[in-house]
Amino acid sequence: MKAVARLWVIPLVLAVWELVARGLADTDFPPPTTIVARMYELWFSGPQVFTDDAIDNLLPSLGRMFGGWVLAAVIGVTAGVLLGRSRTATDYVDPLIEFGRSIPPPLLLPVFLILFQTGLATQLATIVFGVIWPVLLNSIDGARSVDSTYVETATVFNLSRAQRLRVVVLPAASPKIFAGLRLSLSLALILMVITELIGGTDGIGYQLLQAQRSFDGAGVWAAIALLGILGYVVNSLFVLAERRVLVWHRQATRG
């Protein structure tokens, strides 16, 4: 109820925005009603729920974002948990990790384009490279911070290394792993847009670029609004899934 009560700020901001924008009468700063009308015209004015233009641009963007995020999650969690259980291995690769995470992912777009030759592979590689670091570092930290008592108990029960990872390490490290996954999901959305702005042929970012080139101010804001809504929905769904998966952790913390 508290979260719902705090939503009053949204209509207040929109109302102020509407008044200010109408007072300025600037096509580059349209009021929310104009933006919503443009969104409807672009994506919802056809005979079906989503127009062909929406499907041709929204679905490829979602595919790139979630494809890159899933790849980064699998690689990051696997490598992070293994490295987190071996301090020696972490010490060896730590300089490489620090070097890699300091490189801005968009700068590697030309390199990936030379390596992979195709737009989709280049975009996925850029997203994976950019979002893997929060997952990897949080997985390392989570696996390293597992209470030694749990590991010793598993050893007493003669659990194999694989069983210890599955039964003890992964559940204990899961809160930090999920924190990294949530952060990386937001980064995946940002990098998806960047890769589509630079050399893309479809997607929300490409549509945003086309609107900017045609001086369609309302179209630019409509694409930005769509990205904001998409980010909010994706984050809300992830938080809901996280709460369901980690319900045992909250109960243990309260206890």
PASEBA-1860 file (N, C-alpha, C; in nm, 3 decimals):
! residues 255
1> MKAVARLW> 0.082/-0.120/0.000/0.000/0.000/0.000/0.086/0.126/0.000 ~ 0.198/0.122/0.072/0.285/0.239/0.075/0.341/0.269/-0.062 ~ 0.379/0.161/-0.135/0.434/0.181/-0.270/0.329/0.244/-0.362 ~ 0.202/0.200/-0.349/0.095/0.256/-0.431/0.071/0.401/-0.394 ~ 0.077/0.431/-0.263/0.053/0.568/-0.218/0.159/0.665/-0.271 ~ 0.280/0.616/-0.289/0.387/0.702/-0.338/0.376/0.730/-0.487 ~ 0.286/0.660/-0.557/0.272/0.681/-0.701/0.209/0.814/-0.736 ~ 0.159/0.889/-0.637/0.098/1.018/-0.665/0.196/1.113/-0.730
9> VIPLVLAV> 0.326/1.092/-0.708/0.427/1.182/-0.764/0.430/1.172/-0.917 ~ 0.393/1.057/-0.973/0.398/1.040/-1.118/0.298/1.131/-1.189 ~ 0.169/1.128/-1.154/0.077/1.222/-1.221/0.111/1.368/-1.193 ~ 0.169/1.396/-1.077/0.209/1.534/-1.048/0.318/1.581/-1.144 ~ 0.420/1.496/-1.163/0.528/1.529/-1.256/0.476/1.544/-1.398 ~ 0.387/1.452/-1.438/0.332/1.458/-1.573/0.249/1.585/-1.593 ~ 0.174/1.625/-1.490/0.093/1.746/-1.502/0.181/1.871/-1.516 ~ 0.287/1.877/-1.435/0.380/1.991/-1.445/0.449/1.991/-1.581
17> WELVARGL> 0.490/1.873/-1.625/0.553/1.860/-1.756/0.460/1.908/-1.867 ~ 0.334/1.869/-1.858/0.235/1.908/-1.960/0.221/2.060/-1.965 ~ 0.209/2.123/-1.848/0.191/2.268/-1.844/0.313/2.342/-1.896 ~ 0.432/2.296/-1.852/0.555/2.363/-1.894/0.578/2.346/-2.043 ~ 0.558/2.225/-2.096/0.581/2.199/-2.237/0.484/2.278/-2.324 ~ 0.359/2.288/-2.282/0.262/2.365/-2.361/0.293/2.514/-2.355 ~ 0.349/2.557/-2.242/0.387/2.697/-2.232/0.506/2.730/-2.320 ~ 0.603/2.637/-2.331/0.720/2.660/-2.414/0.688/2.644/-2.562
25> ADTDFPPP> 0.595/2.555/-2.595/0.557/2.528/-2.735/0.678/2.494/-2.820 ~ 0.764/2.408/-2.767/0.885/2.365/-2.837/0.865/2.223/-2.889 ~ 0.885/2.203/-3.019/0.864/2.070/-3.077/0.965/1.968/-3.025 ~ 1.080/2.015/-2.977/1.179/1.923/-2.920/1.149/1.885/-2.776 ~ 1.052/1.951/-2.715/1.012/1.921/-2.578/0.860/1.912/-2.573 ~ 0.803/1.807/-2.632/0.657/1.796/-2.641/0.595/1.758/-2.507 ~ 0.468/1.789/-2.489/0.398/1.748/-2.365/0.371/1.598/-2.365 ~ 0.348/1.541/-2.248/0.322/1.395/-2.240/0.206/1.349/-2.326
33> TTIVARMY> 0.101/1.431/-2.340/-0.013/1.388/-2.422/0.028/1.370/-2.569 ~ 0.115/1.456/-2.617/0.164/1.443/-2.755/0.251/1.319/-2.769 ~ 0.332/1.291/-2.667/0.419/1.173/-2.671/0.335/1.046/-2.672 ~ 0.233/1.040/-2.587/0.146/0.922/-2.582/0.074/0.904/-2.714 ~ 0.027/1.014/-2.773/-0.040/1.005/-2.903/0.054/0.952/-3.010 ~ 0.181/0.995/-3.005/0.279/0.948/-3.102/0.311/0.800/-3.078 ~ 0.318/0.757/-2.953/0.340/0.616/-2.922/0.226/0.531/-2.978 ~ 0.104/0.578/-2.960/-0.011/0.505/-3.011/-0.005/0.497/-3.163
41> ELWFSGPQ> 0.032/0.607/-3.226/0.040/0.611/-3.372/0.146/0.515/-3.424 ~ 0.259/0.506/-3.353/0.370/0.421/-3.398/0.345/0.273/-3.376 ~ 0.287/0.238/-3.261/0.286/0.097/-3.221/0.148/0.036/-3.196 ~ 0.044/0.117/-3.179/-0.085/0.059/-3.138/-0.202/0.101/-3.225 ~ -0.178/0.164/-3.339/-0.288/0.216/-3.419/-0.330/0.121/-3.531 ~ -0.273/0.002/-3.537/-0.307/-0.094/-3.642/-0.427/-0.178/-3.603 ~ -0.465/-0.273/-3.691/-0.580/-0.361/-3.663/-0.552/-0.463/-3.554 ~ -0.423/-0.484/-3.520/-0.388/-0.577/-3.415/-0.334/-0.500/-3.295
49> VFTDDAID> -0.310/-0.572/-3.185/-0.265/-0.505/-3.063/-0.134/-0.431/-3.087 ~ -0.038/-0.497/-3.151/0.088/-0.434/-3.188/0.095/-0.427/-3.340 ~ 0.135/-0.312/-3.392/0.152/-0.299/-3.536/0.276/-0.374/-3.580 ~ 0.287/-0.394/-3.712/0.405/-0.462/-3.766/0.532/-0.385/-3.733 ~ 0.523/-0.252/-3.730/0.640/-0.171/-3.697/0.687/-0.198/-3.555 ~ 0.591/-0.215/-3.463/0.627/-0.245/-3.324/0.692/-0.382/-3.314 ~ 0.635/-0.482/-3.382/0.690/-0.617/-3.376/0.828/-0.622/-3.439 ~ 0.846/-0.553/-3.551/0.974/-0.555/-3.621/1.085/-0.486/-3.543
57> NLLPSLGR> 1.049/-0.400/-3.450/1.152/-0.328/-3.374/1.160/-0.371/-3.228 ~ 1.048/-0.406/-3.169/1.048/-0.443/-3.027/1.105/-0.583/-3.005 ~ 1.060/-0.680/-3.083/1.105/-0.817/-3.063/1.256/-0.835/-3.086 ~ 1.314/-0.778/-3.192/1.461/-0.790/-3.208/1.537/-0.729/-3.090 ~ 1.488/-0.616/-3.038/1.555/-0.554/-2.923/1.550/-0.643/-2.801 ~ 1.433/-0.700/-2.773/1.419/-0.790/-2.659/1.505/-0.914/-2.677 ~ 1.510/-0.966/-2.800/1.594/-1.083/-2.826/1.740/-1.055/-2.799 ~ 1.791/-0.939/-2.844/1.931/-0.905/-2.820/1.958/-0.884/-2.671
65> MFGGWVLA> 1.869/-0.812/-2.605/1.891/-0.782/-2.464/1.894/-0.909/-2.380 ~ 1.790/-0.991/-2.393/1.782/-1.112/-2.311/1.882/-1.218/-2.356 ~ 1.911/-1.225/-2.488/2.011/-1.319/-2.535/2.148/-1.289/-2.478 ~ 2.189/-1.162/-2.485/2.318/-1.124/-2.429/2.321/-1.140/-2.279 ~ 2.210/-1.106/-2.212/2.206/-1.117/-2.066/2.215/-1.262/-2.020 ~ 2.142/-1.351/-2.086/2.146/-1.493/-2.048/2.286/-1.551/-2.069 ~ 2.349/-1.520/-2.182/2.486/-1.568/-2.206/2.581/-1.518/-2.099 ~ 2.572/-1.388/-2.067/2.658/-1.331/-1.964/2.629/-1.393/-1.827
73> AVIGVTAG> 2.502/-1.422/-1.799/2.467/-1.481/-1.671/2.525/-1.621/-1.657 ~ 2.512/-1.703/-1.761/2.564/-1.840/-1.756/2.716/-1.839/-1.740 ~ 2.784/-1.759/-1.822/2.931/-1.754/-1.816/2.976/-1.693/-1.684 ~ 2.912/-1.582/-1.644/2.955/-1.511/-1.524/2.934/-1.591/-1.397 ~ 2.818/-1.655/-1.384/2.791/-1.733/-1.263/2.882/-1.855/-1.257 ~ 2.896/-1.925/-1.368/2.980/-2.045/-1.369/3.125/-2.011/-1.335 ~ 3.181/-1.914/-1.407/3.321/-1.877/-1.382/3.337/-1.815/-1.245 ~ 3.239/-1.733/-1.203/3.250/-1.666/-1.074/3.249/-1.762/-0.956
81> VLLGRSRT> 3.160/-1.860/-0.961/3.153/-1.957/-0.851/3.280/-2.041/-0.845 ~ 3.330/-2.084/-0.960/3.453/-2.163/-0.962/3.572/-2.082/-0.913 ~ 3.582/-1.958/-0.957/3.693/-1.873/-0.912/3.679/-1.839/-0.764 ~ 3.555/-1.818/-0.719/3.533/-1.783/-0.580/3.573/-1.892/-0.483 ~ 3.574/-2.017/-0.529/3.614/-2.127/-0.443/3.763/-2.156/-0.452 ~ 3.835/-2.080/-0.532/3.980/-2.097/-0.544/4.046/-1.960/-0.539 ~ 4.098/-1.923/-0.424/4.162/-1.792/-0.410/4.286/-1.781/-0.497 ~ 4.357/-1.891/-0.516/4.476/-1.888/-0.600/4.441/-1.853/-0.744
89> ATDYVDPL> 4.336/-1.919/-0.796/4.295/-1.890/-0.933/4.246/-1.746/-0.946 ~ 4.176/-1.697/-0.845/4.128/-1.558/-0.848/4.245/-1.460/-0.851 ~ 4.349/-1.488/-0.774/4.466/-1.400/-0.772/4.533/-1.394/-0.909 ~ 4.531/-1.504/-0.981/4.594/-1.506/-1.114/4.515/-1.423/-1.216 ~ 4.381/-1.436/-1.212/4.300/-1.371/-1.315/4.249/-1.233/-1.273 ~ 4.272/-1.194/-1.149/4.222/-1.064/-1.103/4.272/-0.947/-1.188 ~ 4.401/-0.942/-1.227/4.445/-0.831/-1.314/4.369/-0.828/-1.446 ~ 4.339/-0.945/-1.502/4.265/-0.950/-1.628/4.122/-0.900/-1.609
97> IEFGRSIP> 4.062/-0.936/-1.496/3.926/-0.891/-1.468/3.922/-0.740/-1.452 ~ 4.017/-0.685/-1.376/4.020/-0.541/-1.356/4.046/-0.467/-1.487 ~ 4.130/-0.525/-1.574/4.157/-0.463/-1.703/4.033/-0.467/-1.792 ~ 3.965/-0.582/-1.796/3.849/-0.597/-1.883/3.733/-0.509/-1.841 ~ 3.706/-0.500/-1.711/3.591/-0.422/-1.665/3.614/-0.273/-1.678 ~ 3.738/-0.230/-1.699/3.767/-0.087/-1.713/3.751/-0.039/-1.858 ~ 3.730/-0.131/-1.952/3.716/-0.093/-2.093/3.568/-0.064/-2.122 ~ 3.535/0.054/-2.172/3.395/0.083/-2.208/3.350/-0.008/-2.322
105> PPLLLPVF> 3.244/-0.086/-2.304/3.201/-0.181/-2.407/3.175/-0.120/-2.545 ~ 3.116/0.002/-2.556/3.093/0.056/-2.691/3.220/0.074/-2.772 ~ 3.334/0.094/-2.705/3.459/0.111/-2.777/3.503/-0.016/-2.849 ~ 3.450/-0.131/-2.806/3.488/-0.258/-2.868/3.398/-0.297/-2.984 ~ 3.299/-0.216/-3.014/3.211/-0.247/-3.127/3.288/-0.267/-3.258 ~ 3.383/-0.178/-3.295/3.459/-0.202/-3.419/3.541/-0.332/-3.414 ~ 3.595/-0.364/-3.296/3.674/-0.487/-3.282/3.586/-0.609/-3.302 ~ 3.469/-0.610/-3.237/3.377/-0.722/-3.251/3.324/-0.733/-3.394
113> LILFQTGL> 3.307/-0.619/-3.460/3.259/-0.621/-3.598/3.362/-0.688/-3.689 ~ 3.491/-0.663/-3.664/3.597/-0.728/-3.742/3.602/-0.877/-3.713 ~ 3.582/-0.913/-3.586/3.594/-1.053/-3.546/3.477/-1.137/-3.595 ~ 3.354/-1.083/-3.585/3.235/-1.164/-3.611/3.169/-1.136/-3.746 ~ 3.197/-1.020/-3.806/3.151/-0.988/-3.941/3.001/-0.967/-3.953 ~ 2.922/-1.002/-3.857/2.777/-0.987/-3.866/2.727/-0.894/-3.755 ~ 2.617/-0.826/-3.784/2.564/-0.730/-3.689/2.514/-0.792/-3.561 ~ 2.438/-0.904/-3.570/2.380/-0.965/-3.452/2.488/-1.017/-3.358
121> ATQLATIV> 2.587/-1.088/-3.412/2.694/-1.141/-3.328/2.773/-1.028/-3.262 ~ 2.795/-0.921/-3.337/2.866/-0.806/-3.281/2.786/-0.744/-3.166 ~ 2.656/-0.727/-3.185/2.572/-0.669/-3.080/2.568/-0.758/-2.956 ~ 2.553/-0.889/-2.977/2.550/-0.981/-2.862/2.682/-0.980/-2.788 ~ 2.794/-0.979/-2.863/2.926/-0.978/-2.799/2.945/-0.852/-2.716 ~ 2.898/-0.739/-2.766/2.910/-0.614/-2.692/2.827/-0.617/-2.565 ~ 2.705/-0.668/-2.574/2.620/-0.676/-2.456/2.679/-0.772/-2.353 ~ 2.724/-0.889/-2.399/2.782/-0.987/-2.307/2.905/-0.930/-2.237
129> FGVIWPVL> 2.994/-0.867/-2.315/3.115/-0.810/-2.256/3.082/-0.701/-2.154 ~ 2.979/-0.624/-2.181/2.947/-0.514/-2.091/2.876/-0.555/-1.964 ~ 2.796/-0.662/-1.969/2.713/-0.696/-1.852/2.770/-0.812/-1.770 ~ 2.875/-0.875/-1.818/2.924/-0.994/-1.748/2.994/-0.958/-1.617 ~ 3.050/-0.837/-1.608/3.133/-0.806/-1.492/3.058/-0.801/-1.361 ~ 2.940/-0.738/-1.351/2.868/-0.744/-1.223/2.832/-0.886/-1.182 ~ 2.795/-0.969/-1.280/2.761/-1.108/-1.250/2.884/-1.183/-1.201 ~ 2.994/-1.168/-1.272/3.117/-1.238/-1.237/3.168/-1.197/-1.100
137> LNSIDGAR> 3.177/-1.068/-1.074/3.232/-1.020/-0.947/3.143/-1.055/-0.830 ~ 3.012/-1.042/-0.847/2.921/-1.079/-0.737/2.921/-1.228/-0.712 ~ 2.936/-1.307/-0.818/2.942/-1.452/-0.801/3.070/-1.492/-0.728 ~ 3.181/-1.430/-0.764/3.307/-1.456/-0.694/3.295/-1.421/-0.546 ~ 3.241/-1.302/-0.519/3.226/-1.258/-0.380/3.131/-1.349/-0.303 ~ 3.020/-1.388/-0.368/2.924/-1.474/-0.300/2.980/-1.612/-0.270 ~ 3.051/-1.671/-0.367/3.109/-1.804/-0.344/3.221/-1.798/-0.241 ~ 3.294/-1.688/-0.237/3.406/-1.676/-0.143/3.357/-1.655/0.000
145> SVDSTYVE> 3.241/-1.593/0.016/3.192/-1.558/0.149/3.104/-1.666/0.212 ~ 3.099/-1.784/0.151/3.021/-1.893/0.210/3.080/-1.933/0.344 ~ 2.995/-1.947/0.444/3.040/-1.984/0.578/3.114/-2.118/0.572 ~ 3.235/-2.119/0.625/3.317/-2.241/0.621/3.253/-2.357/0.697 ~ 3.166/-2.324/0.793/3.098/-2.429/0.869/3.011/-2.514/0.778 ~ 2.944/-2.448/0.683/2.859/-2.522/0.589/2.942/-2.617/0.503 ~ 3.056/-2.566/0.457/3.143/-2.647/0.372/3.199/-2.765/0.451 ~ 3.239/-2.742/0.574/3.294/-2.849/0.657/3.187/-2.954/0.688
153> TATVFNLS> 3.063/-2.909/0.710/2.955/-3.003/0.734/2.931/-3.090/0.612 ~ 2.934/-3.028/0.493/2.917/-3.104/0.370/3.029/-3.205/0.352 ~ 3.150/-3.169/0.393/3.264/-3.260/0.383/3.245/-3.379/0.476 ~ 3.193/-3.352/0.594/3.169/-3.459/0.692/3.069/-3.560/0.636 ~ 2.971/-3.512/0.561/2.870/-3.601/0.503/2.917/-3.661/0.371 ~ 3.046/-3.645/0.340/3.108/-3.705/0.222/3.043/-3.662/0.089 ~ 3.003/-3.537/0.083/2.950/-3.485/-0.042/3.064/-3.457/-0.140 ~ 3.041/-3.488/-0.265/3.142/-3.460/-0.367/3.153/-3.310/-0.391
161> RAQRLRVV> 3.257/-3.271/-0.467/3.275/-3.129/-0.495/3.155/-3.072/-0.570 ~ 3.104/-3.148/-0.667/2.988/-3.101/-0.742/2.866/-3.088/-0.652 ~ 2.849/-3.183/-0.560/2.736/-3.176/-0.468/2.750/-3.060/-0.372 ~ 2.870/-3.031/-0.328/2.891/-2.917/-0.238/2.858/-2.786/-0.309 ~ 2.897/-2.776/-0.436/2.865/-2.656/-0.512/2.713/-2.639/-0.527 ~ 2.645/-2.748/-0.554/2.501/-2.741/-0.581/2.420/-2.724/-0.453 ~ 2.459/-2.793/-0.346/2.378/-2.795/-0.224/2.416/-2.683/-0.127 ~ 2.544/-2.646/-0.124/2.592/-2.552/-0.023/2.631/-2.417/-0.083
169> VLPAASPK> 2.721/-2.418/-0.180/2.781/-2.294/-0.229/2.679/-2.209/-0.305 ~ 2.611/-2.268/-0.402/2.517/-2.190/-0.483/2.403/-2.130/-0.400 ~ 2.336/-2.204/-0.311/2.232/-2.141/-0.229/2.286/-2.029/-0.140 ~ 2.405/-2.049/-0.082/2.460/-1.947/0.006/2.502/-1.822/-0.071 ~ 2.548/-1.841/-0.195/2.594/-1.728/-0.276/2.483/-1.664/-0.357 ~ 2.364/-1.724/-0.360/2.258/-1.677/-0.449/2.213/-1.533/-0.424 ~ 2.207/-1.482/-0.299/2.168/-1.341/-0.284/2.261/-1.245/-0.357 ~ 2.390/-1.265/-0.348/2.483/-1.178/-0.419/2.481/-1.203/-0.569
177> IFAGLRLS> 2.460/-1.327/-0.608/2.449/-1.357/-0.751/2.329/-1.285/-0.811 ~ 2.215/-1.287/-0.741/2.097/-1.219/-0.792/2.115/-1.068/-0.795 ~ 2.192/-1.015/-0.701/2.221/-0.871/-0.705/2.299/-0.835/-0.831 ~ 2.396/-0.918/-0.867/2.471/-0.895/-0.989/2.386/-0.912/-1.114 ~ 2.297/-1.011/-1.113/2.208/-1.033/-1.227/2.113/-0.916/-1.247 ~ 2.064/-0.860/-1.139/1.971/-0.746/-1.150/2.042/-0.624/-1.207 ~ 2.163/-0.597/-1.161/2.239/-0.484/-1.214/2.274/-0.506/-1.360 ~ 2.312/-0.627/-1.395/2.351/-0.656/-1.533/2.232/-0.646/-1.627
185> LSLALILM> 2.110/-0.672/-1.579/1.992/-0.661/-1.663/1.969/-0.516/-1.706 ~ 1.991/-0.423/-1.615/1.979/-0.281/-1.650/2.086/-0.241/-1.751 ~ 2.207/-0.292/-1.732/2.315/-0.262/-1.827/2.287/-0.322/-1.964 ~ 2.224/-0.438/-1.966/2.191/-0.501/-2.094/2.095/-0.415/-2.175 ~ 1.999/-0.352/-2.108/1.906/-0.262/-2.177/1.981/-0.142/-2.236 ~ 2.072/-0.086/-2.159/2.148/0.030/-2.206/2.235/-0.007/-2.325 ~ 2.306/-0.117/-2.316/2.395/-0.158/-2.425/2.317/-0.203/-2.547 ~ 2.199/-0.258/-2.527/2.115/-0.294/-2.641/2.083/-0.170/-2.724
193> VITELIGG> 2.048/-0.061/-2.657/2.016/0.063/-2.727/2.140/0.118/-2.797 ~ 2.254/0.115/-2.730/2.377/0.168/-2.789/2.416/0.091/-2.914 ~ 2.407/-0.041/-2.909/2.445/-0.121/-3.025/2.351/-0.098/-3.142 ~ 2.225/-0.066/-3.112/2.130/-0.038/-3.220/2.147/0.102/-3.276 ~ 2.194/0.194/-3.192/2.221/0.329/-3.240/2.342/0.333/-3.331 ~ 2.439/0.244/-3.303/2.564/0.242/-3.380/2.559/0.123/-3.476 ~ 2.516/0.144/-3.596/2.520/0.040/-3.697/2.405/-0.057/-3.695 ~ 2.297/-0.029/-3.621/2.183/-0.119/-3.620/2.093/-0.099/-3.741
201> TDGIGYQL> 2.017/-0.200/-3.774/1.923/-0.192/-3.886/1.778/-0.209/-3.841 ~ 1.757/-0.241/-3.714/1.623/-0.248/-3.658/1.635/-0.237/-3.507 ~ 1.521/-0.237/-3.440/1.521/-0.227/-3.296/1.477/-0.089/-3.247 ~ 1.458/-0.078/-3.116/1.411/0.047/-3.057/1.517/0.157/-3.074 ~ 1.644/0.122/-3.054/1.750/0.221/-3.071/1.758/0.272/-3.214 ~ 1.742/0.182/-3.309/1.743/0.222/-3.451/1.624/0.313/-3.481 ~ 1.508/0.280/-3.426/1.390/0.362/-3.446/1.409/0.500/-3.383 ~ 1.475/0.504/-3.268/1.507/0.632/-3.204/1.598/0.716/-3.292
209> LQAQRSFD> 1.697/0.653/-3.352/1.789/0.724/-3.441/1.717/0.777/-3.565 ~ 1.629/0.696/-3.621/1.555/0.739/-3.739/1.463/0.857/-3.707 ~ 1.402/0.855/-3.589/1.318/0.968/-3.548/1.400/1.095/-3.531 ~ 1.521/1.080/-3.477/1.608/1.196/-3.459/1.653/1.252/-3.594 ~ 1.683/1.164/-3.688/1.728/1.209/-3.820/1.616/1.277/-3.898 ~ 1.492/1.238/-3.873/1.379/1.298/-3.944/1.318/1.415/-3.865 ~ 1.386/1.459/-3.758/1.343/1.573/-3.676/1.203/1.549/-3.617 ~ 1.177/1.423/-3.582/1.051/1.385/-3.519/1.071/1.386/-3.368
217> GAGVWAAI> 1.055/1.504/-3.308/1.079/1.517/-3.164/0.989/1.428/-3.081 ~ 0.860/1.422/-3.118/0.767/1.336/-3.044/0.803/1.189/-3.060 ~ 0.854/1.150/-3.179/0.896/1.012/-3.200/1.016/0.976/-3.116 ~ 1.108/1.071/-3.100/1.224/1.047/-3.014/1.180/1.024/-2.870 ~ 1.094/1.111/-2.821/1.046/1.097/-2.684/0.961/0.970/-2.667 ~ 0.889/0.932/-2.772/0.809/0.809/-2.765/0.898/0.687/-2.749 ~ 1.011/0.684/-2.822/1.105/0.573/-2.808/1.169/0.572/-2.671 ~ 1.203/0.691/-2.620/1.262/0.701/-2.486/1.162/0.653/-2.380
225> ALLGILGY> 1.036/0.694/-2.395/0.933/0.650/-2.300/0.915/0.499/-2.305 ~ 0.918/0.443/-2.426/0.906/0.298/-2.439/1.021/0.226/-2.369 ~ 1.141/0.279/-2.383/1.257/0.219/-2.315/1.242/0.229/-2.163 ~ 1.192/0.342/-2.116/1.172/0.356/-1.972/1.069/0.258/-1.918 ~ 0.958/0.244/-1.991/0.855/0.148/-1.951/0.908/0.006/-1.955 ~ 0.983/-0.025/-2.061/1.040/-0.159/-2.074/1.135/-0.189/-1.959 ~ 1.220/-0.093/-1.926/1.314/-0.113/-1.815/1.242/-0.133/-1.683 ~ 1.136/-0.057/-1.660/1.060/-0.070/-1.535/0.992/-0.206/-1.526
233> VVNSLFVL> 0.930/-0.250/-1.636/0.859/-0.378/-1.636/0.957/-0.494/-1.615 ~ 1.069/-0.491/-1.688/1.167/-0.599/-1.677/1.224/-0.606/-1.535 ~ 1.256/-0.490/-1.478/1.311/-0.489/-1.342/1.208/-0.537/-1.241 ~ 1.082/-0.497/-1.258/0.977/-0.541/-1.165/0.957/-0.692/-1.171 ~ 0.959/-0.748/-1.292/0.944/-0.893/-1.306/1.062/-0.967/-1.245 ~ 1.182/-0.910/-1.261/1.300/-0.976/-1.203/1.293/-0.972/-1.051 ~ 1.252/-0.858/-0.994/1.240/-0.847/-0.848/1.138/-0.947/-0.796 ~ 1.028/-0.962/-0.868/0.926/-1.059/-0.828/0.982/-1.201/-0.828
241> AERRVLVW> 1.055/-1.235/-0.935/1.115/-1.369/-0.942/1.220/-1.387/-0.833 ~ 1.298/-1.282/-0.807/1.402/-1.291/-0.704/1.341/-1.317/-0.567 ~ 1.231/-1.250/-0.538/1.166/-1.268/-0.408/1.113/-1.411/-0.392 ~ 1.064/-1.467/-0.500/1.012/-1.604/-0.492/1.126/-1.704/-0.475 ~ 1.236/-1.683/-0.547/1.347/-1.777/-0.540/1.418/-1.766/-0.405 ~ 1.432/-1.645/-0.353/1.509/-1.622/-0.230/1.420/-1.607/-0.108 ~ 1.299/-1.661/-0.113/1.210/-1.649/0.001/1.270/-1.715/0.124 ~ 1.343/-1.824/0.105/1.408/-1.892/0.218/1.512/-1.803/0.283
249> HRQATRG> 1.580/-1.719/0.203/1.685/-1.632/0.257/1.624/-1.524/0.346 ~ 1.511/-1.467/0.304/1.446/-1.364/0.385/1.395/-1.424/0.515 ~ 1.340/-1.545/0.506/1.290/-1.609/0.628/1.403/-1.638/0.725 ~ 1.519/-1.684/0.670/1.634/-1.714/0.757/1.689/-1.586/0.820 ~ 1.687/-1.474/0.743/1.737/-1.348/0.796/1.648/-1.297/0.907 ~ 1.515/-1.309/0.887/1.423/-1.265/0.991/1.434/-1.352/1.116 ~ 1.459/-1.482/1.092/1.471/-1.571/1.207/1.595/-1.546/1.288
END
